[in-house]
Amino acid sequence: MTYPEAANYLLERPRFAVEGSAAYAPGLQRIEGVLEAMGRPQAACPLVHIAGTNGKGSTASFLAAIFTAYGKRTGLHTSPHLHHLAERLRIDGQPAPETWIASRIAKYNAVFSLYHVSFFEAMVALSLLYFAEEGAEVAVVEVGLGGRLDATNIVSPELAIITSIGLDHTQILGNSIRDIAREKAGIIKDGIPVFTGVTQPDASAEIQQIAAQRAAPVYAIEDVVTWAPVQDSLDGTRINAITNEDQYSDLQLGLRGEHQARNALLALMATEYMLPAGSRRHAAITRGLAETALLSGLRGRMEVVNKEPLVVLDVGHNAEGLAAALKHMSNAVIENEGQLFVMFGTMRDKDTVQMAKQLAAIGAFVFTPPIHSDRALPPTELAQILRSHDIACTCVESVEKGLSRFYEVATSKDGLLIVGSHFLVAQYN
């Protein structure tokens, strides 16, 4: 089997990112059957399991980068991918080789078909198998959707992390913060510590209740770390932090934005739990946080791809993610007396009205290109919603056309944020 044949086989499986709820198949029976056939690779190395509405991919990447900087052969499973499905399974920041994926699909496609697995379930199984076969010494696994019924919940981690709780995927996870927290807290295992960046009292109470039922200790950032920002700009984000075990001065974060500080702190807390104290650990935290994109292979988090005029990519895909990206862009563009442009697209199941209000409040001019997904809100419908909030916008044929329009009118002080969906960011070349 060639790699294109293997990729086509996988992409023809039911995909939530494309089909939405129709492709969502909760439960662990299918993934359990596949992993049994593979020899239970999920037990091959210590794991950290990370859930959350926002920040889980960044936290996973911060932590994996630190482990790699420490010298651990580190597996990292994240989703979705931007350009190539192999990005979902990485060791020390490098995607799995196409030849490996092709050979394993040839070996296990009958098993995948037997258990009627989705695309996501197949990718989780392949990730765990890859980490086991390639001798990963530790792995970081990001939840796909929710937690309790997510395919990644087949793992038995050394540590669980819940980054944040927000109103997203409400048609599946529930309509309240407490409902969603309950689903995310489904990753909590008996006696296994939970680190959390959650701030809402209702969500925290739900997490505490479920953790107490499972005799799992819970540690919030505020319980463990005293920290303060040093700098937050497109030149970089830096923080100071003090824990019960160590002190960190002027930590440079490889992912920009004030919102990344809490993600970095969760990764720092997890590192102190997972690795022995000492200068080697301290140096790994410093380097891993600073070189996250390089060491983990992450892209699309306030990623600067052009400086004058400024062009930034961000995969924020809900109201909270957009708010964080807009805040950072405001500091860089509007406070410098520039005009903020936003190339924006989103899915039908997102809170488009709330996102429109955020764009209106910041005075952005918006381009709406098409997104190649059945779940996507068509550009004309999105533009109609935006205009109803008095937002100046125009539909464009593609991201490339939108970029051309931006470069035609932009001054050196202006900036463009490409945001709203992984599918949209992936169209940037």
N, C-alpha and C positions, 0 to 999 in steps of 0.2 A: 504494500500500500504506500502510495506517495503522500507527502505532507498535504498537498492540496486536496487529495481525496479524503484524508483524515480530517482536515479542517471542515470540509463540506459535510462529512458525516456528523461531526459535532454540532455545527451550526444549523443543521436540520432538526436537531432535537428541540423540544419545546423551550422557548427562551422568553423569560419574563421581560427582559429589556426591550424586546420587540413586540411581543404579543400581550403583555400585561397579565392581568389576573387569570386569563384563560390558560396561561402556561405555568401558573403557580401551583406547585404540588407539595404541600407541607407534609412533614412526617419523616421518620428516619428509617422506615422499613426498606426502602429501595437502596439507599446508600449503604445500609448495613449489609444487605445481600451482596452488593458489588465488592465491598471491602473484605468480606469473608472470602470471596473468590480470589481476591488479590493477596490474601495472607495477612490481613489485618495490619496494614502499614501504618495506621494511625497510632500504633503503640511503639513505634520505632525510636522516637526521641521525645524529650520534654517539649511541651507545647504551651504557648500563651494564646488564649482565646479572647478576641476583642469584638464587642458589640457597641452599638450607639447609633443615634440618628445622624449626627454629623461628627466628623473627626476620627472615625475609626480607621480609615485608610491612612491618614496622616500619622496617627499614633502608632499603628502597626509598622509603618515605614520608619519612623523615628527609632522604634525599639529594635527592629531588624538591623538597622544601620549601626546601632550601638553594639549589638551582638557581633556583627561582622568586624567592626573596629576592634573589638576585644580579641578577635582571633577565632571565634566560633564559626564553624560552617553552618550557615543560617538559611533555613527555608522560609519563604514568605508567600502566603496565599492571599491575594486581594482580588477584588472585582469592583466594577467591570474593567475590561481592558480598553485601551485607547485605539491602538492600531493592529496588534497581533494578539491572538488568544493566548499565546505562550507567555505573555506578560503576566498572566494570572499565577503562574508558578515559577518562582525565581529562587535561585540559591546565590547568596552574596550579591544580589542585585542583577544577576544575569538570567534572562528567560531560559526556559528549558529548550534544548535544541529541537529543531523541527524533525530531525531523524528519530529522536526519542519518542516524540508524540506520535509520529506515524507508526512506529513499531508497536507501541502500546495499544493504539487504537486497533491495529490489525489483530493483536492478541486478545483484546477484551471487548471488541464491538459486539460479539454475540452475548456477552454478559450484560452489557449496557442495554441491549435490545430485550433480553429476557426480563430484566427488571423495569423496563419502560422508564429509564431515568431521563430527567431533563438535562439540558445543556449545563446548567449550573451544577447539578449533582455529579455529572460526568467530570467536570473540571475540578471539583473538590476531590473526587476520588483520584484523579490523575495527579493532583498536587501532592496528596499524601503519599502516593506510590513513588513519585519522583523523589521526595525528600527521603524516603526510606531507602530506595535503591542507590541514591547518590551520597548516602552517609551523612545527612544533616545531623548536626549535634544538638540543635535546638530549632524550633519552628514557631513562627507567628502566623496565626490563622485569623483572618477577618471574616466576620459574619456577613452573609449576603443580605438577608432581609429578616428583621425581627431578631430571633435568637432561639426561642423555645422549640420551634418546629423547623428551624433552618438546618440544611444538610450538614453544615459544619459542626452542629451540636453533637455529632457522633464522637467528637474527640473528648479525651479525659485530660484536661490541662493541669499544669502546675499552678496556674494563676488565671483569673478572669478579670477583664477590664470592661467597664461600661463608660463610654466617653461622655455622652450627652443624651438627653431625651427631648424630642421635638415632635410636632404634629406632622408626620409624613407617613405615607402609605396607610392612611386612616381606614381605607376601605377593607384592608386586610388585618391590620394590627389593633384597631379600635379607635374610637373618636375622642378619647381623653388622654391627657398626659399619663394618668395613672394606668390606664389600659395598656398603653404602649410601653411604659416602664415594666409592667408585668411580663410582657412578651420578651423584652430585652433581658430581663432578669432570669429568664429561662435557661440561660447559659450557666447559672450558678450551680456548682456541684457540691456534694456533701464534703464539708470541711475544707474546701479550697478557698483561699483568700480572694476577695473582690476589691479591686481598686476602682474608684469612680470619680469622674469629673462633673457629675450631675449636680445641678444647683437648685432645681425646683423642689420645694418641701414635699409635695404630693408624690413626686417620682422617687425622691430619696426614701420616703416612708415605705413605699411599695418594695423597693430594693431591700431595705433593712428587714422588712417582714419576711420576705422570701429567704433571705440569707439566714435569718434566725431559725427558720424552719429546717434549714439544712446545716446548721451549726457552722456556717461559713463566716469568718470575720470580714468586716467591711471597713475600708479605709478611704476616706475622701481626701482630695488634694489638701483641703484646709486643715485636716488632721495631721498631715505629714510634712507639709512644705510651707515655709514662709518665703515669699518671693516678691520681686518688684521688677517692673519693666525698666530697661535702660535706654532702649532705642526701638522705634517702630517706624520704618520707612521702607521704600523700595530699595534702599541701599542695604537693608537688613533689619532683622529683629533680634534684639539681645535682651537677656534677663539676668538678674541675680537670684540665687536660690539657696536656702539653707534647710537641710533636713536634720533628723536626729543623728545621722551617720556622717554627714559631710557638708562642705560648704562650696558653692560654685559661684565664681565671680565672672561677670561679663560673658555668659554663655551665648555664643552665636547660634541662631537657629537657621538651618538650611531651608526651611519653609517659611515664607514671609507672612506677616500678619499677626496682630495682637491675639487673634483667636487661636493661633498655633501655640501660644505659650502654654495653655492648659494641656494641650495634646503632648507637648514636649515634657511637661512635668509628670504626666502619667507614665510616659516611657521611662523617665528618670526613676520614678518610684518603683516601677517594675524591675528595672535593672538592679537597683539596690536590693530587691528581694531575691532576684535570681542569681546574682553573681557575688562572690566574696569581696569584702571591702579591701581597699588598697589603692595605690597609685595607678595600677593598671586599669582598674575599673573607672577611676576618675578620668583618666586620659581617654578611655573608650567613650565615655559619656560626652566629653568635650568634642571629640572628633566626630562621633556618630551624629550628634545633634547638628553640627555645623555642615557635615557632608552627606546629609540624608539622601538627596537626589542621586548622588553618585553611588553611594554604598547600597542603596535599596532599589534603585531603578525607577523611583517614582517620578511622574510628570504631571503637569496640569494643576498644581496648587500655587496660585499667584505666581505663575512662571512668566518671567519677563523675556519676551522674544524679540523686542525692539525697544530702543531707548528714546530716540528723538525722531518722530513722536513716539510716545510710549504705547506699547502693545503688550497686554498681559492676558494669559490664559488661566482660567480657573474652572474646575469641574463642579463648583457649587450648584446644586440642582434642586434646592428647595428654598423656602423663604429665609430660613436662618443662614444657610450657606451664602445666598445672594447678599444678605445684609452685611455679613462679615467682609465679603469681597468689595462691596461698595464703600464701606467705611475706609478700607485701606486705600482704595483708589481715590477717594475724596481727599485724603491726606496728601496724596502724591500729585493730584491734578488740580482740583478745585481750589485748594489752599495756595496753589501756585498760579492762580488766576487763569487756568486753562479751562477748556470745555471738555466734559466727560462724554464720550461716546460709548455705547454698549451694544455689542452684537449678542442678541438674546434669543434663545429658543427654549421651549420647555415641553413637558409631557402633559397630557390631558388631566392626569390625576393629581397634579400639583396645585397649590394655592396661588393661582395666577393673579387673582385680584390683589392679594397681599403683596406679591412681588411687584405688581404694577404701581402700587402705592409707594413702595420703596424707590422705584425708579423715578417716579414723579417728584418725590421729596428732594431728590438729589439733583434734579434738573437735567437728567441725561437725555441725549438724543440717541434713539434706538434704531438699529438695523435688525430686521427679522428675516433670517434665511431659513430655508427648509431643513428639517431634520429627517434623516432616512430611517424612520421607524413608524410602525403602525400606531404606536402609542402617542406620537408627537401631535401637538396642537399645530394645525396648519398656519403658515405665516400670516395669511390674510385674517384669520380668526384672532390670532394673537395681536396683530396690529389694531384690530377693531377694539379689543379690550384696552390696549394701551392708550389709544386715542380718546376713549371714554374717560380716561384719567388725565386728559390734557397733556399727554406725552407726545412730543414731536417724534415721528418714526416713519420709516420707509421700508417696504419689502424689497429684498434683494434676492437674486437668483441662486446665490451660493455664498459661502464664507469668503471665497476668493474675490467675488464681485463686491462684497461689503468692504473688504480690505482696500480694494482699489478706490472705492468711493471715499473711504476715510482718508487715505493718503492724498487724495486730490484736494481736500478741504482743510486738513489739519495743519496747525502751526506746531512749532517745536514744544509748546507748553501743553498741548492737548494730549489726551490719552484715550485708548480704546481698550475696553474690557470684553473679552469673548467668554461668555458664561451661560450656564443654564442646563447643560447636559454633557455627559461624556461623549455622546454622539456628535454634538456640535463642536466641542474642542478637538475631537479626532479629525475633523475636516480641515483643520489648520495644517498647512504644509510648510 
